[in-house]
Amino acid sequence: MFTIGDFARHGRVSARMLRHYDAVGLLRPARTDPATGYRSYEAAQLARLNRIIALKDLGFTLQQVRSVLDDEVGPKELRGMLLLRRAELEAAMAAAAARLAQVEARLRSIESEGHMSVDEVVIKSVPAVRVAELTGVAEGYGPDDITPVIGPLYDRLFPLLEGAGVRPAGPGVARYEEAPEGGGAIVVHAGVTVSAPVGPLGDTGVTVVELPPFEAATIVHRGPMEAILPTAQTLARWIDAGGYRSAGYAREINLECPADREQWVTELQEPVTRA
């Protein structure tokens, strides 16, 4: 038998916590001295304590912990819960990191207000280009909407092209347009330059299209797409100050896409007309 202090030490918890678990009926002492009220525990009770702590750290309430323990959950089930919780936490961490990147991009845009470099923007005629693309729909044009759609599209696109014997002939081309159903939804086109004939590429779901030439205000962005906001807003300010009017969403031309996203180089090509 162990005193509450010794049992707390072996279980790596506090005696106060053990008293609380006793009070709520989650982990009763093996014996309580009727005269002194001193609690004593057996080593076998460490198994229940370990389950309580593991479940609590997984995010379960104490009431839920009791229900799980009453069902006599075993190590295999606990391992499954752990893996699920780990996946949830990893997803939450990735989402938080993406949000921080967007906040950082927004802050850089704020800091750059009034310090626009006109040398960064170039007006040029963009020639017609043939691209093989997959299409999806995003709920909006924000990074939280676009990223979960365009990433999987590109992940599917290149294996499909390889399977169809079509090799890229140039950079990736991402483009956007308003969805027919409206409501702020965006049609996302994830494509890459090819020399294949126009039309459906077999039964792959990939379509080869010819994009027409247009006049564009262009700017080069260096870094991950999550941090593109300051670059895009520099382009917007230049268009307005230069007496132009935007004629649609900017295309994103993936000039360099190494494994290190900080080294990405992307050209924005926004169609413009004279205001």
C-alpha positions as CSV (number, residue, x, y, z in Angstrom):
1,M,0.0,0.0,0.0
2,F,1.1,3.6,-0.7
3,T,0.4,6.8,1.0
4,I,-1.3,9.4,-1.1
5,G,2.0,11.2,-1.4
6,D,3.9,8.2,-2.5
7,F,1.2,7.1,-5.0
8,A,1.1,10.7,-6.4
9,R,4.8,10.5,-6.9
10,H,4.7,7.2,-8.7
11,G,1.8,8.3,-10.8
12,R,3.5,11.7,-11.7
13,V,0.4,13.6,-10.5
14,S,-0.3,15.8,-7.5
15,A,-1.9,14.6,-4.3
16,R,-4.5,17.4,-4.8
17,M,-5.5,15.9,-8.1
18,L,-5.9,12.5,-6.4
19,R,-8.1,14.0,-3.8
20,H,-10.3,15.5,-6.5
21,Y,-10.5,12.2,-8.4
22,D,-11.6,10.6,-5.1
23,A,-14.2,13.3,-4.5
24,V,-15.8,12.9,-7.9
25,G,-15.7,9.1,-7.7
26,L,-13.2,8.6,-10.5
27,L,-10.4,7.0,-8.5
28,R,-11.2,5.9,-5.0
29,P,-8.4,5.0,-2.6
30,A,-7.9,1.3,-1.9
31,R,-8.4,2.1,1.8
32,T,-9.3,5.2,3.8
33,D,-8.5,5.2,7.5
34,P,-11.8,5.8,9.3
35,A,-10.0,7.6,12.2
36,T,-7.6,9.9,10.4
37,G,-9.1,10.0,6.8
38,Y,-5.6,9.1,5.4
39,R,-5.9,7.6,1.9
40,S,-3.9,4.6,0.9
41,Y,-3.5,3.2,-2.7
42,E,-2.4,0.0,-4.3
43,A,0.1,-0.3,-7.2
44,A,-2.6,-1.9,-9.3
45,Q,-4.5,1.4,-9.3
46,L,-1.8,3.0,-11.4
47,A,-3.4,1.3,-14.4
48,R,-6.7,3.2,-13.8
49,L,-4.8,6.4,-13.1
50,N,-2.8,6.1,-16.3
51,R,-6.0,5.8,-18.3
52,I,-7.6,8.8,-16.6
53,I,-4.6,11.0,-17.3
54,A,-4.3,9.8,-20.9
55,L,-8.0,10.4,-21.6
56,K,-7.9,13.8,-19.9
57,D,-4.9,14.8,-22.0
58,L,-6.7,13.7,-25.1
59,G,-9.3,16.3,-24.3
60,F,-12.0,14.3,-22.6
61,T,-14.0,15.8,-19.8
62,L,-13.9,13.9,-16.4
63,Q,-17.5,12.8,-17.0
64,Q,-16.5,11.4,-20.4
65,V,-13.5,9.8,-18.8
66,R,-15.7,7.9,-16.4
67,S,-17.9,6.7,-19.2
68,V,-14.9,5.4,-21.1
69,L,-13.5,3.7,-18.1
70,D,-16.8,2.1,-17.3
71,D,-16.7,0.6,-20.8
72,E,-13.3,-0.9,-19.8
73,V,-11.4,0.6,-22.7
74,G,-8.2,-1.3,-23.4
75,P,-4.7,-0.2,-24.6
76,K,-5.6,-0.9,-28.3
77,E,-8.6,1.4,-28.1
78,L,-6.6,4.1,-26.3
79,R,-3.9,3.9,-29.0
80,G,-6.6,4.5,-31.6
81,M,-7.9,7.5,-29.6
82,L,-4.4,8.8,-29.3
83,L,-3.7,8.5,-33.1
84,L,-7.0,10.3,-33.9
85,R,-6.3,13.1,-31.4
86,R,-2.8,13.5,-32.7
87,A,-4.1,13.9,-36.2
88,E,-6.7,16.5,-35.0
89,L,-3.9,18.4,-33.2
90,E,-1.6,18.3,-36.2
91,A,-4.4,19.6,-38.4
92,A,-5.1,22.4,-35.9
93,M,-1.5,23.3,-35.7
94,A,-1.2,23.5,-39.5
95,A,-4.3,25.6,-39.7
96,A,-3.0,27.9,-37.0
97,A,0.3,28.2,-38.8
98,A,-1.5,29.1,-42.0
99,R,-3.5,31.8,-40.2
100,L,-0.4,33.2,-38.7
101,A,1.2,33.4,-42.1
102,Q,-1.8,35.2,-43.4
103,V,-1.7,37.7,-40.6
104,E,2.0,38.2,-41.2
105,A,1.2,38.9,-44.9
106,R,-1.6,41.3,-44.0
107,L,0.8,43.1,-41.6
108,R,3.5,43.4,-44.3
109,S,0.8,44.9,-46.6
110,I,-0.1,47.4,-43.9
111,E,3.6,48.3,-43.4
112,S,4.1,48.8,-47.1
113,E,1.3,51.3,-47.5
114,G,2.7,54.5,-49.0
115,H,6.0,52.7,-50.0
116,M,5.0,51.2,-53.3
117,S,7.8,50.5,-55.8
118,V,6.6,51.2,-59.3
119,D,9.6,49.3,-60.6
120,E,8.0,46.0,-59.5
121,V,5.1,46.2,-62.0
122,V,5.4,45.6,-65.7
123,I,2.6,46.0,-68.4
124,K,3.0,43.4,-71.1
125,S,1.1,41.4,-73.7
126,V,0.6,37.9,-72.5
127,P,0.4,35.4,-75.5
128,A,-2.1,32.6,-75.9
129,V,-1.1,29.5,-73.9
130,R,-2.4,26.0,-73.9
131,V,-2.9,24.3,-70.5
132,A,-4.1,21.0,-69.2
133,E,-6.1,21.6,-66.1
134,L,-8.4,20.2,-63.4
135,T,-11.2,22.3,-61.9
136,G,-12.8,22.7,-58.5
137,V,-14.9,25.1,-56.6
138,A,-13.9,27.1,-53.5
139,E,-16.3,28.9,-51.2
140,G,-14.4,32.2,-51.6
141,Y,-11.2,33.8,-52.7
142,G,-9.5,33.8,-49.4
143,P,-6.4,31.6,-48.7
144,D,-8.5,29.5,-46.3
145,D,-10.8,28.8,-49.2
146,I,-8.4,28.4,-52.2
147,T,-5.6,26.4,-50.6
148,P,-7.6,23.3,-49.6
149,V,-9.0,23.2,-53.2
150,I,-6.0,24.0,-55.4
151,G,-3.5,21.9,-53.6
152,P,-5.3,18.5,-54.1
153,L,-6.0,19.5,-57.7
154,Y,-2.3,19.8,-58.5
155,D,-1.6,16.7,-56.5
156,R,-3.9,14.8,-58.9
157,L,-3.0,16.6,-62.1
158,F,0.6,15.6,-62.6
159,P,0.1,11.8,-62.1
160,L,-2.9,11.9,-64.5
161,L,-0.8,13.7,-67.1
162,E,2.1,11.2,-66.7
163,G,-0.4,8.3,-67.0
164,A,-1.8,9.8,-70.2
165,G,1.7,10.3,-71.6
166,V,1.5,14.1,-71.6
167,R,4.5,16.0,-70.4
168,P,4.4,19.7,-69.2
169,A,5.8,22.1,-71.7
170,G,6.0,25.1,-69.4
171,P,5.1,26.5,-66.0
172,G,2.0,25.9,-64.0
173,V,-0.9,28.2,-64.5
174,A,-3.6,28.8,-61.9
175,R,-6.6,30.9,-62.7
176,Y,-9.9,31.8,-61.1
177,E,-13.3,33.0,-62.1
178,E,-16.7,33.6,-60.5
179,A,-18.8,30.4,-60.1
180,P,-22.0,30.4,-62.1
181,E,-24.0,29.8,-58.9
182,G,-22.8,33.0,-57.4
183,G,-22.7,33.6,-53.7
184,G,-19.0,34.4,-53.7
185,A,-18.0,30.9,-54.9
186,I,-14.9,30.7,-57.1
187,V,-14.0,28.3,-59.8
188,V,-10.4,27.2,-59.4
189,H,-8.5,26.0,-62.4
190,A,-5.2,24.2,-61.6
191,G,-3.3,23.8,-64.8
192,V,0.1,23.4,-66.4
193,T,1.4,24.4,-69.9
194,V,1.3,21.6,-72.4
195,S,1.4,21.1,-76.2
196,A,-1.4,18.4,-76.3
197,P,-4.5,18.9,-78.5
198,V,-7.4,20.9,-77.1
199,G,-10.2,18.9,-75.5
200,P,-10.7,16.3,-72.8
201,L,-7.7,14.2,-72.0
202,G,-9.3,10.7,-72.2
203,D,-11.3,9.8,-69.1
204,T,-8.8,11.4,-66.7
205,G,-11.0,14.4,-66.0
206,V,-8.2,16.7,-67.3
207,T,-9.2,19.2,-70.0
208,V,-6.7,20.9,-72.3
209,V,-7.8,24.5,-73.1
210,E,-6.4,27.3,-75.1
211,L,-6.2,30.5,-73.1
212,P,-6.5,33.7,-75.2
213,P,-3.9,36.5,-75.2
214,F,-4.5,39.6,-73.1
215,E,-2.9,42.7,-71.8
216,A,-1.7,42.3,-68.2
217,A,-0.1,44.2,-65.4
218,T,2.4,41.8,-63.9
219,I,4.5,41.5,-60.8
220,V,6.7,38.7,-59.4
221,H,6.1,37.3,-56.0
222,R,8.8,35.4,-54.1
223,G,7.8,33.1,-51.3
224,P,4.9,30.9,-50.4
225,M,1.4,31.6,-51.8
226,E,0.1,32.1,-48.2
227,A,2.2,35.3,-48.1
228,I,1.2,36.7,-51.5
229,L,-1.1,39.5,-50.1
230,P,1.4,42.3,-50.0
231,T,2.5,41.5,-53.6
232,A,-1.1,41.4,-54.8
233,Q,-2.0,44.6,-53.2
234,T,1.1,46.4,-54.5
235,L,-0.2,45.3,-58.0
236,A,-3.7,46.6,-57.2
237,R,-2.4,50.0,-56.1
238,W,-0.2,50.3,-59.2
239,I,-3.2,49.5,-61.5
240,D,-5.3,52.2,-59.8
241,A,-2.5,54.8,-59.7
242,G,-1.5,54.1,-63.3
243,G,-4.9,54.8,-64.8
244,Y,-5.8,51.2,-65.5
245,R,-8.8,49.1,-64.5
246,S,-8.7,45.5,-63.5
247,A,-10.5,43.2,-66.0
248,G,-10.5,40.0,-64.0
249,Y,-8.7,37.7,-61.6
250,A,-4.9,37.5,-61.8
251,R,-3.4,34.3,-63.2
252,E,-0.7,32.8,-61.1
253,I,2.3,31.5,-63.2
254,N,4.4,29.1,-61.2
255,L,7.9,30.0,-62.4
256,E,9.9,28.1,-59.7
257,C,8.4,25.6,-57.2
258,P,11.2,23.9,-55.2
259,A,10.5,21.9,-52.1
260,D,11.3,24.9,-49.9
261,R,8.1,27.0,-50.4
262,E,10.0,30.1,-49.2
263,Q,12.0,29.8,-52.5
264,W,8.9,29.8,-54.7
265,V,8.7,32.3,-57.6
266,T,5.3,33.2,-58.9
267,E,4.3,35.8,-61.5
268,L,0.9,37.4,-61.1
269,Q,-0.7,38.4,-64.4
270,E,-3.8,40.6,-63.9
271,P,-5.8,41.5,-67.1
272,V,-6.2,45.3,-67.3
273,T,-7.8,47.9,-69.6
274,R,-7.4,51.6,-69.6
275,A,-9.8,53.3,-67.2
